[in-house]
Amino acid sequence: MTPTPYITFKGNCREAMTAYAGIFGGEITMMMTGADMPGFPVPEGKGDWILHSSVQFDGGTLMGSDDMMGDLPPVGGCWVMMEMPGLGRAREVFAALAAGGSVGMDLNPTDWSPGFGTLTDRFGIPWMISTTPAEA
């Protein structure tokens, strides 16, 4: 089994998932709006919000949607952890995700990794970016 993060956004899921596809070199395999789903009770003005999306990339999947009902709390106590194949790639991904966001811990060597850092991206999603010694 492989866990798949499912991220919920506040109206900017399309923008976020498109950005993640670019950052991770992935492919958007699903981008369904509320209006695309017959019978789903889409709130007024949210027909173009994303009801379900999926980005496939080497080694994984990210899924997401917009919070159609507007009642989900902000992300807390959970991070999306991405282990990158090499320190150079980890730096690229970290910089791309950090743009417009906030860095919690710069990407630096640790006891367990040649590069590990934390950040919250411009969409409010917390990330851990790392690389393993064998991949550095």
C-alpha positions as MATLAB code, in Angstrom:
seq = 'MTPTPYITFKGNCREAMTAYAGIFGGEITMMMTGADMPGFPVPEGKGDWILHSSVQFDGGTLMGSDDMMGDLPPVGGCWVMMEMPGLGRAREVFAALAAGGSVGMDLNPTDWSPGFGTLTDRFGIPWMISTTPAEA';
ca = [
       0.000    0.000    0.000;
       1.073    3.551   -0.677;
      -0.434    6.473    1.273;
      -1.678    9.303   -0.936;
      -1.947   12.821    0.491;
      -5.327   14.436   -0.209;
      -5.070   18.195    0.212;
      -8.037   20.540    0.575;
      -7.834   24.150   -0.609;
      -9.927   27.278   -0.210;
     -10.766   27.937   -3.854;
      -7.279   27.716   -5.387;
      -6.948   23.954   -5.908;
      -6.566   24.272   -9.695;
      -3.697   26.768   -9.290;
      -1.996   24.687   -6.574;
      -2.228   21.340   -8.351;
      -1.009   22.903  -11.595;
       1.956   24.351   -9.686;
       2.704   20.984   -8.039;
       2.586   19.200  -11.413;
       5.225   21.644  -12.674;
       7.391   21.530   -9.560;
       7.445   17.728   -9.310;
       7.426   17.036  -13.051;
       4.040   15.368  -12.838;
       0.947   15.030  -14.950;
      -2.529   16.187  -14.001;
      -4.672   13.103  -14.528;
      -7.934   14.467  -13.096;
      -9.343   17.965  -12.672;
     -13.090   17.775  -12.079;
     -15.114   20.833  -11.134;
     -18.238   20.879   -9.048;
     -20.212   21.682  -12.200;
     -18.809   18.506  -13.811;
     -20.484   16.335  -11.164;
     -24.199   15.843  -11.863;
     -26.314   15.878   -8.754;
     -23.597   17.259   -6.469;
     -24.940   20.179   -4.396;
     -22.517   22.878   -5.562;
     -22.823   26.090   -3.560;
     -23.661   29.260   -5.508;
     -20.619   30.699   -7.291;
     -18.442   27.603   -6.818;
     -19.236   25.640   -9.985;
     -15.683   26.142  -11.250;
     -14.097   25.058   -7.945;
     -12.352   21.693   -8.009;
     -14.276   18.748   -6.612;
     -11.477   16.254   -7.267;
      -7.997   16.406   -8.794;
      -4.986   14.147   -9.116;
      -1.353   14.691  -10.063;
       0.756   11.634  -10.908;
       4.534   11.848  -10.772;
       7.445    9.481  -10.523;
       6.895    7.521   -7.348;
       3.640    9.006   -6.173;
       0.360   10.811   -6.380;
      -1.079   13.974   -4.863;
      -4.834   14.449   -4.778;
      -6.839   17.472   -3.828;
     -10.046   19.453   -3.939;
     -11.479   22.789   -2.932;
     -13.480   23.014    0.302;
     -16.881   23.378   -1.381;
     -18.813   23.738    1.871;
     -16.269   26.051    3.529;
     -16.235   24.249    6.847;
     -12.836   22.545    6.986;
     -10.249   23.866    9.441;
      -6.777   24.912    8.188;
      -4.187   22.153    7.790;
      -2.590   21.379   11.139;
      -0.475   18.605   12.571;
       0.268   17.118    9.170;
       2.979   17.674    6.563;
       3.463   16.443    3.019;
       6.886   14.759    3.049;
       8.727   14.482   -0.257;
      12.026   12.656   -0.512;
      13.888   13.857   -3.565;
      16.443   11.962   -5.659;
      19.511   14.016   -4.893;
      20.428   17.206   -3.108;
      20.290   19.349   -6.240;
      16.716   18.301   -6.980;
      15.759   18.786   -3.324;
      17.066   22.368   -3.499;
      15.088   23.073   -6.698;
      11.847   21.733   -5.238;
      12.369   23.479   -1.903;
      12.959   26.843   -3.606;
       9.927   26.436   -5.875;
       7.604   25.528   -2.992;
       9.031   28.274   -0.747;
       8.381   31.018   -3.331;
       5.612   33.151   -1.862;
       5.421   30.948    1.229;
       7.361   30.796    4.471;
      10.381   28.697    5.404;
      10.328   27.005    8.793;
      13.734   25.329    8.514;
      16.163   26.015    5.690;
      17.215   23.044    3.570;
      20.467   22.048    5.249;
      22.400   18.930    6.233;
      21.110   17.049    9.272;
      22.238   13.912   11.084;
      19.960   11.833    8.839;
      20.102   13.677    5.514;
      22.408   15.797    3.360;
      19.426   18.090    2.874;
      16.251   18.501    4.923;
      13.979   21.508    5.353;
      10.418   22.554    6.142;
       8.179   25.221    4.682;
       4.602   26.274    4.174;
       3.866   27.072    0.545;
       1.852   30.014   -0.778;
      -1.288   27.839   -0.677;
      -0.913   27.206    3.072;
       0.292   23.610    2.695;
       3.128   22.475    5.025;
       5.957   20.490    3.385;
       9.056   18.575    4.459;
      11.652   18.195    1.709;
      14.497   15.727    2.132;
      17.015   13.567    0.352;
      18.632   10.384    1.601;
      22.397    9.907    2.004;
      22.363    7.145   -0.624;
      20.823    9.572   -3.119;
      23.003   12.605   -2.370;
];
